[in-house]
Amino acid sequence: MRILLTQPLIPGSGTMLLRLNGKAGQRGATLFEFAIAATVFLTAIFAVLEFGRALWIHNALADAARRAARYAIHQPASTPAGAKFTSTSLDQGPSVAAIKNVAVYGDPLGGTNPMVNDLTTDNVHVWYQGFGLGEGSVSVTISNYQFQFVIPLWGPLLRCPITTRP
């Protein structure tokens, strides 16, 4: 606390007015409070942004698996395990590699830019079960996809398993 002596109240009386300055010892308090509040606020903002981005990636992966399963079910694969074909030619439709390309690139022929960053055909798994003409099912799974946080507050990565069974 700082004490200030000022002019006498009545000139010539000799009594001095004593004034106390209450803010003298709190010079950096506002800056410190702002630093604490800004840290909490910015952490909350970045957490919301990262959660939104993770949710967007999850939805994009689910859509990729759904798209590949839809492609696989409408066209029988050329060599799935346990497939029943009536003709002698086994090459009647897309291969499992083409189905994986649909999941990753959106095109059976493949491409150079995946639709979701860091997604590869190694992350996509295709299973046929009792597949034949008018029967069976196919399952497309995206596994071991590692979501990279932009701001590593909660760890460097998050694994996203996605399974689609039409």
Secondary structure, DSSP 8 states (H G I E B T S, - for coil): -EEEEEEESSTTS--EEEEEETTTT-TTHHHHHHHHHHHHHHHHHHHHHHHHHHHHHHHHHHHHHHHHHHHHHHS--SS-TT---SSS----S--HHHHHHHHHHSSTT--SS-SSTT--GGGEEEEEEEEETTEEEEEEEEEEEEEE-SS-SS-SEEEEEEEE--
